[in-house]
Amino acid sequence: MATTFIGTTFPATSLWYQDEIRVIDSIRTQINSRFLHHNNLLINTTWFGPQFNNGQYKKFLALVNQKQTFDNVFLIAAADPVFLNQEQIAAIQTLVQAKQLYLLGHFDSQYYFNFHAAILASHFQQYDLAQITLQDPALIFVNYNRKPRTHRIQFVELLKAHGLDTAGIVTLGNDIDNIYSGGLAVTASTLNELTAANVQDSMGAGGNNQKFGIPDDIHSLGNIEIWQQHFLNIVGETEFLPWDNMFISEKTWKPILGLRPFVINGQTKIYQYLRDQGFRTFNHHWPHIDLEGINELEVHNSIVQVIKYLQALGTQQLQSMYEQMLPDLLHNRQHFAEFSQTQRRRIANLFV
């Protein structure tokens, strides 16, 4: 039987449009082959749910109203995190009376794959090692934030409260439409990226690179002079709460591709996942500060402690620490190519 598909994708103006289409087409082909005699429903969860006005959730409800039932329901979360909560996911399966539910992509399931790692190798700007190897750590950290999600706002405000915003580079986009900030006041901070000629303006989710006042620079390390000067990359990941499905975006892959140690303003379970996949993390370099065995309320304070610890070391000790880390940093960069291929193979063979 043919597979019924519901969902939208990134717009045709996006560099990821063709990649997302290819992933969806591949999975649909696999479903048609593996579940040949079943009635299957495939939903792309990118911008899918009752909170979106793009007509996709209405299409699903129309199937329910028509009393259509399915043997299997497949949900894909590839380009974006999961927008549905557990109750909504269970309701989808119940409403179409599906016997089996398959969660593909950015779900904490046996069918997990990382879309960003799979495609980033094809799009990311290439750098020579000499361009990205740290030579003089004038900046303790970089913390780039475009969309002002609540955990990013809270962290930036904590940096300011401790007087640490001047120890590195911090950016935060505006939230004119109050979409992401959850009612928190947003003090935007940019590097005038929209007018800087040397900034990659790569993808532009939704085709609007200027939204939030900062370019949607997904495929480069940004201003290379800033990158060259900073020691620690503070990743402002998309998801923060530990009970949400794990989401690892290009924000985490950038320090791996750019030879930098990193800490994550996001889900702490990412550290262990990276190690399980053969990457090396760096929290053992500050063992007196717990960044992993903590709850979400402690994440920001722990990162602040790391910054203060590094600040106390001084430039020469930071450079020395970096040189100690360099074998692990080089390993991560080299291992990413292998991991990317593994993710592509996984996407192509989900039900084997």
C-alpha positions, -999 to +999 in steps of 0.1 A: +000+000+000+011+036-006+022+056+024+000+086+033+022+117+040+014+148+060+038+177+067+056+206+054+094+212+049+118+240+050+111+265+021+127+261-013+149+291-006+167+272+021+199+253+015+184+225+035+153+222+014+167+195-009+183+177+020+151+174+040+132+163+009+158+136+002+155+123+038+117+122+037+117+105+003+143+079+015+123+071+046+090+069+026+106+045+002+119+024+031+085+023+047+069+012+014+094-016+011+096-028+047+058-024+055+046-032+020+012-047+030+005-022+058-015+010+058+011+036+068+009+072+079+041+093+077+041+128+094+070+153+092+069+171+125+086+202+112+061+229+121+034+203+128+010+206+156-022+225+167-001+256+174+008+260+137-015+276+111+000+260+080-029+235+075-009+203+082-025+195+115-059+201+099-051+175+073-044+151+101-077+159+118-095+155+084-082+119+082-095+113+118-129+127+109-130+105+078-125+075+102-093+066+084-071+041+104-035+030+099-015+000+109+016+021+115+023+058+123+058+072+116+068+106+130+100+123+116+118+151+134+148+159+112+156+195+106+139+208+138+133+196+173+102+177+183+073+202+186+048+177+200+046+167+237+042+131+248+005+134+252+001+147+217+022+120+203+002+093+220-030+109+209-019+108+172-015+070+175-048+066+193-068+087+170-059+067+139-059+034+158-024+025+148-010-007+162+026+006+160+043+040+165+077+047+150+097+078+162+124+087+137+152+113+139+154+136+169+134+114+192+149+095+221+142+062+204+159+033+187+154+052+154+174+082+164+195+099+138+212+133+136+201+152+105+225+181+111+256+160+113+245+140+082+243+171+060+266+196+076+297+180+060+283+188+026+277+225+033+301+237+060+328+262+050+362+246+048+390+259+070+427+251+071+440+240+105+462+272+107+430+293+105+413+278+135+440+266+158+442+289+189+474+310+190+466+337+215+434+334+238+425+371+240+389+360+247+380+334+273+348+324+256+323+330+228+286+325+233+266+331+202+228+333+206+204+341+178+169+332+188+163+346+223+150+314+240+144+317+277+175+296+288+197+318+266+183+350+280+187+338+315+223+328+309+233+361+293+217+380+322+237+359+346+269+366+328+261+403+331+253+400+368+287+384+374+305+410+352+316+382+328+301+395+296+332+415+289+355+384+293+343+371+259+319+377+231+281+373+238+253+379+213+216+377+217+189+383+190+158+404+195+123+390+199+100+417+185+072+392+181+077+377+216+079+342+201+107+327+221+114+348+252+085+336+273+078+371+285+113+378+296+129+411+288+154+408+260+183+431+257+196+424+222+233+423+216+248+419+181+281+423+163+265+443+135+265+410+115+238+421+091+262+447+077+295+428+081+309+417+048+329+388+062+300+370+078+286+339+061+248+344+055+242+308+047+208+292+052+182+315+066+154+293+080+122+305+065+141+325+039+145+354+063+181+358+073+176+391+090+150+379+116+161+385+152+187+410+140+214+383+135+221+363+103+211+326+104+247+316+099+246+278+101+275+268+078+305+288+091+323+297+122+313+333+118+338+361+121+371+341+118+391+367+137+368+363+167+369+326+164+407+326+163+409+345+196+385+326+219+393+296+241+360+282+252+329+278+231+297+281+251+271+263+230+236+279+232+217+248+222+181+248+211+166+225+237+173+229+274+150+208+295+163+172+303+129+156+297+126+168+262+139+147+233+176+153+228+183+177+200+219+183+188+221+211+162+250+227+142+256+248+173+273+218+190+291+206+158+307+240+152+333+238+181+340+203+170+347+214+135+364+245+147+389+229+172+375+244+204+366+229+238+330+235+247+304+235+274+266+234+266+239+257+277+214+230+270+206+194+277+234+179+298+227+144+283+244+156+251+278+151+267+274+114+273+258+109+239+288+125+223+312+103+242+292+072+234+296+081+197+333+084+200+338+121+205+358+136+234+344+161+258+364+185+281+347+187+315+375+167+330+398+197+326+377+214+353+368+184+375+359+205+405+329+219+386+300+195+378+284+202+345+267+168+339+254+153+371+232+183+378+196+194+372+186+221+348+185+248+376+223+244+381+235+245+345+240+283+342+258+286+375+281+258+366+291+274+333+297+307+351+321+288+375+340+274+345+344+309+331+357+322+364+381+293+367+395+300+332+396+337+339+418+331+369+443+310+349+456+338+327+465+338+290+496+316+292+479+288+312+449+289+288+472+285+258+490+256+276+457+239+284+446+243+248+478+226+236+471+197+260+436+195+246+447+197+209+450+159+203+414+155+215+403+185+195+419+171+163+404+137+170+369+153+172+373+172+140+385+141+121+359+118+138+331+141+127+335+131+090+331+094+100+301+102+123+285+122+095+288+092+072+274+069+099+243+091+102+238+091+064+239+053+064+216+052+094+190+074+076+192+051+045+188+019+065+164+028+094+145-005+095+173-030+089 
